[in-house]
């Protein structure tokens, strides 16, 4: 009995340092379905607002025109939280896209946020037993 030679199993991996979420566009984004399914952005305009707000997490102190009173400090903190949430949603949508094509994924910081707030790494890999 002859059998075909077994195909070697391949382990495929992807490692991306994520950045520049404010530059993402609806037309080019890989997982519009994530935003549509969760009612987060229904079109290019809404996605642009979300992607633009992601930049608020990078340097909220740049907007020092707010002054230093409590209301303005609270606004800076609110913008920082909103910016971080928008960044996380874009990153999560990217990871879910890869999950949808059979990859395992992980999002993790790769450097202290004090070095840069652009510190998220997207890891993706396949299960070589299933390849």
C-alpha positions, 0 to 999 in steps of 0.5 A: 500500500502506497501513500502520498507523502505527508505535507510538512506542517507549517507554523505561520506567525505575524507580529505587528507593532500597531500605530497611526490608527488615526490614519485608518480609512473605512475603504481600506480597513480589513474588518468593517463588519466588526464596527457594523455588527457592534453598531460602532461605525456605520459608514466612512464618516463615522469611522473617520470620527472614531479613527480621528479620536484615537489620536487623542490618546497620544498627546492629550497635553498638546491641547494646553489651550484648556488651561489648568482649571478642574474642568479643563483637566477633566476634559483632558482626561475624558479625551484620553479615555475616549482616545484609548477606547477608540484605539482599542476598538480598532486594534480589537477589530484587527484581531477579530479579522485574524480570528475570523480567518482561523488565526489565534491572536493576542494584543499586548503592550511591548514597551512601557507607555511612558516610552510611547503610547503607541505600544500595542503589539498584535500577535497572530499565529496558526495552529500547525496541526490544522495547517 
